[in-house]
Amino acid sequence: MNIQEMIDEFLVCPKCKGKLEMSVINKMTAEGKPYESSILICRNCGVYYPIEDDIPVLLVDEAKTIEGID
Ligand SMILES: [Zn+2]
């Protein structure tokens, strides 16, 4: 089972219970260094959820709009 299959199987959007899609965005540290961060996108809701230390943070409060990251 690959990661995308695990996501499909076990992780759903907390808002709409829809499918999530894994992606990577570029972020900046507080010191201004760029780094890549994994996210889970819900196209239904138009939001994404962060993955912090390999743990998906599937909280509605943590959802961020995907506008501008595609
Ligand atoms: Zn959703």
N, CA, C, O and the ligand as a Tripos MOL2 file, in Angstrom:
@<TRIPOS>MOLECULE
protein
  281   279    71     0     0
PROTEIN
NO_CHARGES

@<TRIPOS>ATOM
      1 N           0.8490   -1.2080    0.0000 N.3       1 MET1
      2 CA          0.0000    0.0000    0.0000 C.3       1 MET1
      3 C           0.8760    1.2480    0.0000 C.2       1 MET1
      4 O           1.7190    1.4200    0.8810 O.2       1 MET1
      5 N           0.6780    2.1100   -0.9800 N.am      2 ASN2
      6 CA          1.4740    3.3340   -0.9740 C.3       2 ASN2
      7 C           0.7890    4.4310   -0.1530 C.2       2 ASN2
      8 O          -0.3170    4.2450    0.3540 O.2       2 ASN2
      9 N           1.4580    5.5610   -0.0350 N.am      3 ILE3
     10 CA          0.9450    6.6220    0.8420 C.3       3 ILE3
     11 C          -0.4120    7.1300    0.3480 C.2       3 ILE3
     12 O          -1.3290    7.3460    1.1400 O.2       3 ILE3
     13 N          -0.5280    7.3180   -0.9710 N.am      4 GLN4
     14 CA         -1.8040    7.8320   -1.4840 C.3       4 GLN4
     15 C          -2.9440    6.8530   -1.1980 C.2       4 GLN4
     16 O          -4.0610    7.2690   -0.8890 O.2       4 GLN4
     17 N          -2.6590    5.5560   -1.3000 N.am      5 GLU5
     18 CA         -3.6900    4.5520   -0.9940 C.3       5 GLU5
     19 C          -4.0780    4.5870    0.4750 C.2       5 GLU5
     20 O          -5.2510    4.4340    0.8170 O.2       5 GLU5
     21 N          -3.0780    4.7920    1.3540 N.am      6 MET6
     22 CA         -3.3770    4.9050    2.7830 C.3       6 MET6
     23 C          -4.2360    6.1250    3.0600 C.2       6 MET6
     24 O          -5.1740    6.0760    3.8560 O.2       6 MET6
     25 N          -3.8970    7.2350    2.3820 N.am      7 ILE7
     26 CA         -4.6820    8.4610    2.5610 C.3       7 ILE7
     27 C          -6.1180    8.2110    2.1290 C.2       7 ILE7
     28 O          -7.0590    8.5710    2.8350 O.2       7 ILE7
     29 N          -6.2810    7.5840    0.9520 N.am      8 ASP8
     30 CA         -7.6320    7.3090    0.4480 C.3       8 ASP8
     31 C          -8.4130    6.4430    1.4250 C.2       8 ASP8
     32 O          -9.6150    6.6200    1.6230 O.2       8 ASP8
     33 N          -7.6890    5.4930    2.0330 N.am      9 GLU9
     34 CA         -8.3460    4.5100    2.8880 C.3       9 GLU9
     35 C          -8.7190    5.0910    4.2510 C.2       9 GLU9
     36 O          -9.8060    4.8310    4.7660 O.2       9 GLU9
     37 N          -7.8090    5.8810    4.8330 N.am     10 PHE10
     38 CA         -7.9680    6.2290    6.2430 C.3      10 PHE10
     39 C          -8.2540    7.7060    6.5180 C.2      10 PHE10
     40 O          -8.8240    8.0530    7.5530 O.2      10 PHE10
     41 N          -7.8580    8.5670    5.5910 N.am     11 LEU11
     42 CA         -7.9820    9.9870    5.8870 C.3      11 LEU11
     43 C          -9.0500   10.6300    5.0140 C.2      11 LEU11
     44 O          -9.0550   10.4660    3.7940 O.2      11 LEU11
     45 N          -9.9400   11.3510    5.6460 N.am     12 VAL12
     46 CA        -10.9450   12.0980    4.8940 C.3      12 VAL12
     47 C         -10.9840   13.5220    5.4310 C.2      12 VAL12
     48 O         -10.5440   13.8050    6.5460 O.2      12 VAL12
     49 N         -11.5200   14.3990    4.6100 N.am     13 CYS13
     50 CA        -11.6630   15.7870    5.0180 C.3      13 CYS13
     51 C         -12.6030   15.8730    6.2210 C.2      13 CYS13
     52 O         -13.6930   15.3000    6.1890 O.2      13 CYS13
     53 N         -12.2040   16.5730    7.2730 N.am     14 PRO14
     54 CA        -13.0790   16.6820    8.4570 C.3      14 PRO14
     55 C         -14.3340   17.5100    8.1940 C.2      14 PRO14
     56 O         -15.3100   17.4260    8.9410 O.2      14 PRO14
     57 N         -14.3040   18.3050    7.1330 N.am     15 LYS15
     58 CA        -15.4850   19.1210    6.8240 C.3      15 LYS15
     59 C         -16.5160   18.3340    6.0280 C.2      15 LYS15
     60 O         -17.6760   18.2260    6.4250 O.2      15 LYS15
     61 N         -16.0680   17.7770    4.8780 N.am     16 CYS16
     62 CA        -17.0280   17.1790    3.9390 C.3      16 CYS16
     63 C         -16.9030   15.6690    3.8650 C.2      16 CYS16
     64 O         -17.6780   15.0230    3.1590 O.2      16 CYS16
     65 N         -15.9310   15.0820    4.5880 N.am     17 LYS17
     66 CA        -15.6730   13.6330    4.5470 C.3      17 LYS17
     67 C         -15.2490   13.1670    3.1580 C.2      17 LYS17
     68 O         -15.3620   11.9880    2.8240 O.2      17 LYS17
     69 N         -14.7570   14.1150    2.3530 N.am     18 GLY18
     70 CA        -14.3340   13.7870    0.9920 C.3      18 GLY18
     71 C         -12.8950   13.3180    0.9560 C.2      18 GLY18
     72 O         -12.1960   13.2960    1.9700 O.2      18 GLY18
     73 N         -12.4700   12.9420   -0.2510 N.am     19 LYS19
     74 CA        -11.1120   12.4500   -0.4730 C.3      19 LYS19
     75 C         -10.0820   13.5640   -0.3290 C.2      19 LYS19
     76 O         -10.3440   14.7210   -0.6540 O.2      19 LYS19
     77 N          -8.9120   13.1910    0.1620 N.am     20 LEU20
     78 CA         -7.7970   14.1270    0.2730 C.3      20 LEU20
     79 C          -6.7000   13.7210   -0.7000 C.2      20 LEU20
     80 O          -6.5590   12.5560   -1.0710 O.2      20 LEU20
     81 N          -5.9360   14.7180   -1.0960 N.am     21 GLU21
     82 CA         -4.8910   14.5240   -2.0890 C.3      21 GLU21
     83 C          -3.6070   15.0810   -1.4850 C.2      21 GLU21
     84 O          -3.5820   16.2160   -1.0080 O.2      21 GLU21
     85 N          -2.5300   14.2770   -1.5040 N.am     22 MET22
     86 CA         -1.2930   14.7640   -0.9170 C.3      22 MET22
     87 C          -0.5310   15.6360   -1.9000 C.2      22 MET22
     88 O          -0.4790   15.3350   -3.0920 O.2      22 MET22
     89 N           0.0520   16.7030   -1.4090 N.am     23 SER23
     90 CA          0.8650   17.5720   -2.2410 C.3      23 SER23
     91 C           1.9650   18.1850   -1.3750 C.2      23 SER23
     92 O           2.0340   17.9510   -0.1680 O.2      23 SER23
     93 N           2.8140   18.9680   -2.0170 N.am     24 VAL24
     94 CA          3.9320   19.5950   -1.3080 C.3      24 VAL24
     95 C           3.9320   21.0770   -1.6580 C.2      24 VAL24
     96 O           3.7900   21.4470   -2.8230 O.2      24 VAL24
     97 N           4.0900   21.9120   -0.6580 N.am     25 ILE25
     98 CA          4.2090   23.3470   -0.9050 C.3      25 ILE25
     99 C           5.5290   23.8510   -0.3330 C.2      25 ILE25
    100 O           6.1260   23.2300    0.5460 O.2      25 ILE25
    101 N           5.9620   24.9770   -0.8490 N.am     26 ASN26
    102 CA          7.1640   25.6210   -0.3300 C.3      26 ASN26
    103 C           6.7780   26.6160    0.7400 C.2      26 ASN26
    104 O           5.8990   27.4560    0.5440 O.2      26 ASN26
    105 N           7.4440   26.5110    1.8690 N.am     27 LYS27
    106 CA          7.1930   27.4290    2.9710 C.3      27 LYS27
    107 C           8.5060   28.0770    3.3860 C.2      27 LYS27
    108 O           9.5780   27.7020    2.9100 O.2      27 LYS27
    109 N           8.4050   29.0400    4.2680 N.am     28 MET28
    110 CA          9.5780   29.7160    4.8090 C.3      28 MET28
    111 C           9.6310   29.4870    6.3150 C.2      28 MET28
    112 O           8.6130   29.5310    7.0050 O.2      28 MET28
    113 N          10.8250   29.2450    6.7980 N.am     29 THR29
    114 CA         10.9890   29.1870    8.2470 C.3      29 THR29
    115 C          10.9620   30.6080    8.7960 C.2      29 THR29
    116 O          10.9840   31.5760    8.0360 O.2      29 THR29
    117 N          10.9140   30.7260   10.1080 N.am     30 ALA30
    118 CA         10.9340   32.0450   10.7440 C.3      30 ALA30
    119 C          12.2070   32.7980   10.3800 C.2      30 ALA30
    120 O          12.2320   34.0290   10.3910 O.2      30 ALA30
    121 N          13.2770   32.0450   10.0510 N.am     31 GLU31
    122 CA         14.5550   32.6660    9.6820 C.3      31 GLU31
    123 C          14.6190   33.0130    8.1940 C.2      31 GLU31
    124 O          15.6150   33.5610    7.7220 O.2      31 GLU31
    125 N          13.5450   32.6890    7.4540 N.am     32 GLY32
    126 CA         13.5080   33.0230    6.0310 C.3      32 GLY32
    127 C          14.1120   31.9730    5.1310 C.2      32 GLY32
    128 O          14.3770   32.2490    3.9610 O.2      32 GLY32
    129 N          14.3400   30.7600    5.6450 N.am     33 LYS33
    130 CA         14.8530   29.6730    4.8140 C.3      33 LYS33
    131 C          13.6880   28.9150    4.2020 C.2      33 LYS33
    132 O          12.7460   28.5500    4.9060 O.2      33 LYS33
    133 N          13.7440   28.6710    2.8800 N.am     34 PRO34
    134 CA         12.6520   27.9020    2.2660 C.3      34 PRO34
    135 C          12.7580   26.4190    2.5990 C.2      34 PRO34
    136 O          13.8540   25.8690    2.7060 O.2      34 PRO34
    137 N          11.6220   25.7910    2.7580 N.am     35 TYR35
    138 CA         11.5970   24.3500    2.9430 C.3      35 TYR35
    139 C          10.2920   23.8080    2.3750 C.2      35 TYR35
    140 O           9.3260   24.5490    2.1900 O.2      35 TYR35
    141 N          10.2740   22.4920    2.0980 N.am     36 GLU36
    142 CA          9.0850   21.8720    1.5400 C.3      36 GLU36
    143 C           8.2510   21.2660    2.6530 C.2      36 GLU36
    144 O           8.7740   20.6400    3.5750 O.2      36 GLU36
    145 N           6.9590   21.4600    2.5510 N.am     37 SER37
    146 CA          6.0570   20.9450    3.5550 C.3      37 SER37
    147 C           4.9270   20.1720    2.8880 C.2      37 SER37
    148 O           4.3140   20.6560    1.9360 O.2      37 SER37
    149 N           4.6540   18.9750    3.3870 N.am     38 SER38
    150 CA          3.5710   18.1700    2.8180 C.3      38 SER38
    151 C           2.2330   18.6740    3.3310 C.2      38 SER38
    152 O           2.1090   19.1250    4.4700 O.2      38 SER38
    153 N           1.2470   18.5870    2.4700 N.am     39 ILE39
    154 CA         -0.1030   19.0110    2.8350 C.3      39 ILE39
    155 C          -1.1060   18.0100    2.2780 C.2      39 ILE39
    156 O          -0.7850   17.2170    1.3930 O.2      39 ILE39
    157 N          -2.3040   18.0550    2.8000 N.am     40 LEU40
    158 CA         -3.4070   17.2570    2.2650 C.3      40 LEU40
    159 C          -4.4750   18.2180    1.7630 C.2      40 LEU40
    160 O          -4.9920   19.0490    2.5090 O.2      40 LEU40
    161 N          -4.7910   18.0810    0.4760 N.am     41 ILE41
    162 CA         -5.7230   19.0130   -0.1560 C.3      41 ILE41
    163 C          -7.1120   18.3880   -0.2510 C.2      41 ILE41
    164 O          -7.2500   17.2170   -0.6050 O.2      41 ILE41
    165 N          -8.1390   19.1780    0.0680 N.am     42 CYS42
    166 CA         -9.5090   18.8030   -0.2380 C.3      42 CYS42
    167 C         -10.0030   19.7400   -1.3320 C.2      42 CYS42
    168 O         -10.2510   20.9210   -1.0900 O.2      42 CYS42
    169 N         -10.1430   19.1940   -2.5460 N.am     43 ARG43
    170 CA        -10.5980   20.0160   -3.6760 C.3      43 ARG43
    171 C         -12.0530   20.4200   -3.4960 C.2      43 ARG43
    172 O         -12.4720   21.4840   -3.9520 O.2      43 ARG43
    173 N         -12.8100   19.5760   -2.8380 N.am     44 ASN44
    174 CA        -14.2180   19.8680   -2.5520 C.3      44 ASN44
    175 C         -14.3890   21.1830   -1.8020 C.2      44 ASN44
    176 O         -15.1810   22.0410   -2.1920 O.2      44 ASN44
    177 N         -13.6340   21.3200   -0.7270 N.am     45 CYS45
    178 CA        -13.7460   22.4850    0.1510 C.3      45 CYS45
    179 C         -12.8160   23.6070   -0.3040 C.2      45 CYS45
    180 O         -12.9740   24.7510    0.1220 O.2      45 CYS45
    181 N         -11.8520   23.2940   -1.1620 N.am     46 GLY46
    182 CA        -10.8870   24.3030   -1.5700 C.3      46 GLY46
    183 C          -9.9400   24.6980   -0.4490 C.2      46 GLY46
    184 O          -9.5160   25.8490   -0.3530 O.2      46 GLY46
    185 N          -9.6120   23.7220    0.4010 N.am     47 VAL47
    186 CA         -8.7060   24.0010    1.5120 C.3      47 VAL47
    187 C          -7.6290   22.9180    1.5820 C.2      47 VAL47
    188 O          -7.7310   21.8730    0.9410 O.2      47 VAL47
    189 N          -6.5990   23.1960    2.3760 N.am     48 TYR48
    190 CA         -5.6170   22.1500    2.6480 C.3      48 TYR48
    191 C          -5.3300   22.0800    4.1290 C.2      48 TYR48
    192 O          -5.5500   23.0330    4.8770 O.2      48 TYR48
    193 N          -4.8310   20.9180    4.5360 N.am     49 TYR49
    194 CA         -4.4870   20.6560    5.9290 C.3      49 TYR49
    195 C          -2.9970   20.3820    6.0010 C.2      49 TYR49
    196 O          -2.4610   19.6800    5.1440 O.2      49 TYR49
    197 N          -2.3220   20.9130    6.9930 N.am     50 PRO50
    198 CA         -0.8670   20.7020    7.0930 C.3      50 PRO50
    199 C          -0.5280   19.2940    7.5810 C.2      50 PRO50
    200 O          -1.3350   18.6440    8.2450 O.2      50 PRO50
    201 N           0.6830   18.8340    7.2420 N.am     51 ILE51
    202 CA          1.2440   17.6150    7.8310 C.3      51 ILE51
    203 C           2.4620   18.0510    8.6230 C.2      51 ILE51
    204 O           3.4500   18.5210    8.0570 O.2      51 ILE51
    205 N           2.3850   17.8940    9.9200 N.am     52 GLU52
    206 CA          3.4780   18.3320   10.7880 C.3      52 GLU52
    207 C           4.1370   17.1350   11.4290 C.2      52 GLU52
    208 O           3.4840   16.3420   12.1070 O.2      52 GLU52
    209 N           5.4640   17.0020   11.2090 N.am     53 ASP53
    210 CA          6.2200   15.8550   11.7090 C.3      53 ASP53
    211 C           5.5600   14.5430   11.2860 C.2      53 ASP53
    212 O           5.4130   13.6240   12.0920 O.2      53 ASP53
    213 N           5.1680   14.4660   10.0200 N.am     54 ASP54
    214 CA          4.5540   13.2690    9.4300 C.3      54 ASP54
    215 C           3.1670   12.9570    9.9790 C.2      54 ASP54
    216 O           2.6220   11.8890    9.7020 O.2      54 ASP54
    217 N           2.5950   13.8630   10.7430 N.am     55 ILE55
    218 CA          1.2620   13.6280   11.2860 C.3      55 ILE55
    219 C           0.2840   14.6080   10.6420 C.2      55 ILE55
    220 O           0.4140   15.8190   10.8240 O.2      55 ILE55
    221 N          -0.6880   14.1030    9.8960 N.am     56 PRO56
    222 CA         -1.6680   15.0050    9.2810 C.3      56 PRO56
    223 C          -2.5180   15.6940   10.3480 C.2      56 PRO56
    224 O          -3.0350   15.0530   11.2620 O.2      56 PRO56
    225 N          -2.6470   16.9990   10.2090 N.am     57 VAL57
    226 CA         -3.4450   17.7750   11.1540 C.3      57 VAL57
    227 C          -4.8050   18.0440   10.5130 C.2      57 VAL57
    228 O          -5.0100   19.0690    9.8620 O.2      57 VAL57
    229 N          -5.7270   17.1060   10.7110 N.am     58 LEU58
    230 CA         -7.0270   17.1970   10.0490 C.3      58 LEU58
    231 C          -8.0390   17.8680   10.9730 C.2      58 LEU58
    232 O          -8.9800   17.2420   11.4630 O.2      58 LEU58
    233 N          -7.8180   19.1430   11.1910 N.am     59 LEU59
    234 CA         -8.7060   19.9430   12.0320 C.3      59 LEU59
    235 C          -9.2780   21.0650   11.1860 C.2      59 LEU59
    236 O          -8.5540   21.7300   10.4460 O.2      59 LEU59
    237 N         -10.5840   21.2710   11.3010 N.am     60 VAL60
    238 CA        -11.2200   22.3340   10.5300 C.3      60 VAL60
    239 C         -10.5580   23.6800   10.8380 C.2      60 VAL60
    240 O         -10.4150   24.5250    9.9540 O.2      60 VAL60
    241 N         -10.1590   23.8710   12.0920 N.am     61 ASP61
    242 CA         -9.5060   25.1230   12.4930 C.3      61 ASP61
    243 C          -8.1750   25.3370   11.7960 C.2      61 ASP61
    244 O          -7.7260   26.4750   11.6590 O.2      61 ASP61
    245 N          -7.5220   24.2380   11.3440 N.am     62 GLU62
    246 CA         -6.2050   24.3370   10.7040 C.3      62 GLU62
    247 C          -6.3130   24.4250    9.1840 C.2      62 GLU62
    248 O          -5.3030   24.6070    8.5040 O.2      62 GLU62
    249 N          -7.5070   24.3010    8.6530 N.am     63 ALA63
    250 CA         -7.6920   24.3280    7.2020 C.3      63 ALA63
    251 C          -7.3090   25.7000    6.6500 C.2      63 ALA63
    252 O          -7.6510   26.7380    7.2160 O.2      63 ALA63
    253 N          -6.5840   25.6720    5.5180 N.am     64 LYS64
    254 CA         -6.1880   26.9160    4.8700 C.3      64 LYS64
    255 C          -6.6360   26.8700    3.4180 C.2      64 LYS64
    256 O          -6.6840   25.8040    2.8050 O.2      64 LYS64
    257 N          -6.9580   28.0150    2.8830 N.am     65 THR65
    258 CA         -7.4260   28.0380    1.4920 C.3      65 THR65
    259 C          -6.2920   27.6670    0.5510 C.2      65 THR65
    260 O          -5.1420   28.0480    0.7680 O.2      65 THR65
    261 N          -6.6310   26.9090   -0.5150 N.am     66 ILE66
    262 CA         -5.6010   26.4880   -1.4640 C.3      66 ILE66
    263 C          -5.3540   27.5400   -2.5380 C.2      66 ILE66
    264 O          -4.4920   27.3480   -3.3950 O.2      66 ILE66
    265 N          -6.0760   28.6230   -2.5090 N.am     67 GLU67
    266 CA         -5.8560   29.6840   -3.5000 C.3      67 GLU67
    267 C          -4.3970   30.1290   -3.4520 C.2      67 GLU67
    268 O          -3.8630   30.4580   -2.3920 O.2      67 GLU67
    269 N          -3.7770   30.1300   -4.6110 N.am     68 GLY68
    270 CA         -2.4090   30.6320   -4.6620 C.3      68 GLY68
    271 C          -1.3370   29.5850   -4.4990 C.2      68 GLY68
    272 O          -0.1590   29.8990   -4.6660 O.2      68 GLY68
    273 N          -1.6950   28.3350   -4.1740 N.am     69 ILE69
    274 CA         -0.6410   27.3270   -4.0440 C.3      69 ILE69
    275 C          -0.5870   26.4120   -5.2600 C.2      69 ILE69
    276 O           0.3240   25.5890   -5.3510 O.2      69 ILE69
    277 N          -1.5210   26.5190   -6.1950 N.am     70 ASP70
    278 CA         -1.4860   25.6240   -7.3370 C.3      70 ASP70
    279 C          -0.7380   26.2180   -8.5050 C.2      70 ASP70
    280 O          -0.6200   25.5800   -9.5510 O.2      70 ASP70
    281 ZN        -13.6040   18.8740    2.2780 Zn       71 ZN71
@<TRIPOS>BOND
     1     1     2 1
     2     2     3 1
     3     3     4 2
     4     3     5 am
     5     5     6 1
     6     6     7 1
     7     7     8 2
     8     7     9 am
     9     9    10 1
    10    10    11 1
    11    11    12 2
    12    11    13 am
    13    13    14 1
    14    14    15 1
    15    15    16 2
    16    15    17 am
    17    17    18 1
    18    18    19 1
    19    19    20 2
    20    19    21 am
    21    21    22 1
    22    22    23 1
    23    23    24 2
    24    23    25 am
    25    25    26 1
    26    26    27 1
    27    27    28 2
    28    27    29 am
    29    29    30 1
    30    30    31 1
    31    31    32 2
    32    31    33 am
    33    33    34 1
    34    34    35 1
    35    35    36 2
    36    35    37 am
    37    37    38 1
    38    38    39 1
    39    39    40 2
    40    39    41 am
    41    41    42 1
    42    42    43 1
    43    43    44 2
    44    43    45 am
    45    45    46 1
    46    46    47 1
    47    47    48 2
    48    47    49 am
    49    49    50 1
    50    50    51 1
    51    51    52 2
    52    51    53 am
    53    53    54 1
    54    54    55 1
    55    55    56 2
    56    55    57 am
    57    57    58 1
    58    58    59 1
    59    59    60 2
    60    59    61 am
    61    61    62 1
    62    62    63 1
    63    63    64 2
    64    63    65 am
    65    65    66 1
    66    66    67 1
    67    67    68 2
    68    67    69 am
    69    69    70 1
    70    70    71 1
    71    71    72 2
    72    71    73 am
    73    73    74 1
    74    74    75 1
    75    75    76 2
    76    75    77 am
    77    77    78 1
    78    78    79 1
    79    79    80 2
    80    79    81 am
    81    81    82 1
    82    82    83 1
    83    83    84 2
    84    83    85 am
    85    85    86 1
    86    86    87 1
    87    87    88 2
    88    87    89 am
    89    89    90 1
    90    90    91 1
    91    91    92 2
    92    91    93 am
    93    93    94 1
    94    94    95 1
    95    95    96 2
    96    95    97 am
    97    97    98 1
    98    98    99 1
    99    99   100 2
   100    99   101 am
   101   101   102 1
   102   102   103 1
   103   103   104 2
   104   103   105 am
   105   105   106 1
   106   106   107 1
   107   107   108 2
   108   107   109 am
   109   109   110 1
   110   110   111 1
   111   111   112 2
   112   111   113 am
   113   113   114 1
   114   114   115 1
   115   115   116 2
   116   115   117 am
   117   117   118 1
   118   118   119 1
   119   119   120 2
   120   119   121 am
   121   121   122 1
   122   122   123 1
   123   123   124 2
   124   123   125 am
   125   125   126 1
   126   126   127 1
   127   127   128 2
   128   127   129 am
   129   129   130 1
   130   130   131 1
   131   131   132 2
   132   131   133 am
   133   133   134 1
   134   134   135 1
   135   135   136 2
   136   135   137 am
   137   137   138 1
   138   138   139 1
   139   139   140 2
   140   139   141 am
   141   141   142 1
   142   142   143 1
   143   143   144 2
   144   143   145 am
   145   145   146 1
   146   146   147 1
   147   147   148 2
   148   147   149 am
   149   149   150 1
   150   150   151 1
   151   151   152 2
   152   151   153 am
   153   153   154 1
   154   154   155 1
   155   155   156 2
   156   155   157 am
   157   157   158 1
   158   158   159 1
   159   159   160 2
   160   159   161 am
   161   161   162 1
   162   162   163 1
   163   163   164 2
   164   163   165 am
   165   165   166 1
   166   166   167 1
   167   167   168 2
   168   167   169 am
   169   169   170 1
   170   170   171 1
   171   171   172 2
   172   171   173 am
   173   173   174 1
   174   174   175 1
   175   175   176 2
   176   175   177 am
   177   177   178 1
   178   178   179 1
   179   179   180 2
   180   179   181 am
   181   181   182 1
   182   182   183 1
   183   183   184 2
   184   183   185 am
   185   185   186 1
   186   186   187 1
   187   187   188 2
   188   187   189 am
   189   189   190 1
   190   190   191 1
   191   191   192 2
   192   191   193 am
   193   193   194 1
   194   194   195 1
   195   195   196 2
   196   195   197 am
   197   197   198 1
   198   198   199 1
   199   199   200 2
   200   199   201 am
   201   201   202 1
   202   202   203 1
   203   203   204 2
   204   203   205 am
   205   205   206 1
   206   206   207 1
   207   207   208 2
   208   207   209 am
   209   209   210 1
   210   210   211 1
   211   211   212 2
   212   211   213 am
   213   213   214 1
   214   214   215 1
   215   215   216 2
   216   215   217 am
   217   217   218 1
   218   218   219 1
   219   219   220 2
   220   219   221 am
   221   221   222 1
   222   222   223 1
   223   223   224 2
   224   223   225 am
   225   225   226 1
   226   226   227 1
   227   227   228 2
   228   227   229 am
   229   229   230 1
   230   230   231 1
   231   231   232 2
   232   231   233 am
   233   233   234 1
   234   234   235 1
   235   235   236 2
   236   235   237 am
   237   237   238 1
   238   238   239 1
   239   239   240 2
   240   239   241 am
   241   241   242 1
   242   242   243 1
   243   243   244 2
   244   243   245 am
   245   245   246 1
   246   246   247 1
   247   247   248 2
   248   247   249 am
   249   249   250 1
   250   250   251 1
   251   251   252 2
   252   251   253 am
   253   253   254 1
   254   254   255 1
   255   255   256 2
   256   255   257 am
   257   257   258 1
   258   258   259 1
   259   259   260 2
   260   259   261 am
   261   261   262 1
   262   262   263 1
   263   263   264 2
   264   263   265 am
   265   265   266 1
   266   266   267 1
   267   267   268 2
   268   267   269 am
   269   269   270 1
   270   270   271 1
   271   271   272 2
   272   271   273 am
   273   273   274 1
   274   274   275 1
   275   275   276 2
   276   275   277 am
   277   277   278 1
   278   278   279 1
   279   279   280 2
@<TRIPOS>SUBSTRUCTURE
     1 MET1         2 RESIDUE 1 A MET
     2 ASN2         6 RESIDUE 1 A ASN
     3 ILE3        10 RESIDUE 1 A ILE
     4 GLN4        14 RESIDUE 1 A GLN
     5 GLU5        18 RESIDUE 1 A GLU
     6 MET6        22 RESIDUE 1 A MET
     7 ILE7        26 RESIDUE 1 A ILE
     8 ASP8        30 RESIDUE 1 A ASP
     9 GLU9        34 RESIDUE 1 A GLU
    10 PHE10       38 RESIDUE 1 A PHE
    11 LEU11       42 RESIDUE 1 A LEU
    12 VAL12       46 RESIDUE 1 A VAL
    13 CYS13       50 RESIDUE 1 A CYS
    14 PRO14       54 RESIDUE 1 A PRO
    15 LYS15       58 RESIDUE 1 A LYS
    16 CYS16       62 RESIDUE 1 A CYS
    17 LYS17       66 RESIDUE 1 A LYS
    18 GLY18       70 RESIDUE 1 A GLY
    19 LYS19       74 RESIDUE 1 A LYS
    20 LEU20       78 RESIDUE 1 A LEU
    21 GLU21       82 RESIDUE 1 A GLU
    22 MET22       86 RESIDUE 1 A MET
    23 SER23       90 RESIDUE 1 A SER
    24 VAL24       94 RESIDUE 1 A VAL
    25 ILE25       98 RESIDUE 1 A ILE
    26 ASN26      102 RESIDUE 1 A ASN
    27 LYS27      106 RESIDUE 1 A LYS
    28 MET28      110 RESIDUE 1 A MET
    29 THR29      114 RESIDUE 1 A THR
    30 ALA30      118 RESIDUE 1 A ALA
    31 GLU31      122 RESIDUE 1 A GLU
    32 GLY32      126 RESIDUE 1 A GLY
    33 LYS33      130 RESIDUE 1 A LYS
    34 PRO34      134 RESIDUE 1 A PRO
    35 TYR35      138 RESIDUE 1 A TYR
    36 GLU36      142 RESIDUE 1 A GLU
    37 SER37      146 RESIDUE 1 A SER
    38 SER38      150 RESIDUE 1 A SER
    39 ILE39      154 RESIDUE 1 A ILE
    40 LEU40      158 RESIDUE 1 A LEU
    41 ILE41      162 RESIDUE 1 A ILE
    42 CYS42      166 RESIDUE 1 A CYS
    43 ARG43      170 RESIDUE 1 A ARG
    44 ASN44      174 RESIDUE 1 A ASN
    45 CYS45      178 RESIDUE 1 A CYS
    46 GLY46      182 RESIDUE 1 A GLY
    47 VAL47      186 RESIDUE 1 A VAL
    48 TYR48      190 RESIDUE 1 A TYR
    49 TYR49      194 RESIDUE 1 A TYR
    50 PRO50      198 RESIDUE 1 A PRO
    51 ILE51      202 RESIDUE 1 A ILE
    52 GLU52      206 RESIDUE 1 A GLU
    53 ASP53      210 RESIDUE 1 A ASP
    54 ASP54      214 RESIDUE 1 A ASP
    55 ILE55      218 RESIDUE 1 A ILE
    56 PRO56      222 RESIDUE 1 A PRO
    57 VAL57      226 RESIDUE 1 A VAL
    58 LEU58      230 RESIDUE 1 A LEU
    59 LEU59      234 RESIDUE 1 A LEU
    60 VAL60      238 RESIDUE 1 A VAL
    61 ASP61      242 RESIDUE 1 A ASP
    62 GLU62      246 RESIDUE 1 A GLU
    63 ALA63      250 RESIDUE 1 A ALA
    64 LYS64      254 RESIDUE 1 A LYS
    65 THR65      258 RESIDUE 1 A THR
    66 ILE66      262 RESIDUE 1 A ILE
    67 GLU67      266 RESIDUE 1 A GLU
    68 GLY68      270 RESIDUE 1 A GLY
    69 ILE69      274 RESIDUE 1 A ILE
    70 ASP70      278 RESIDUE 1 A ASP
    71 ZN71       281 GROUP 0 **** ****
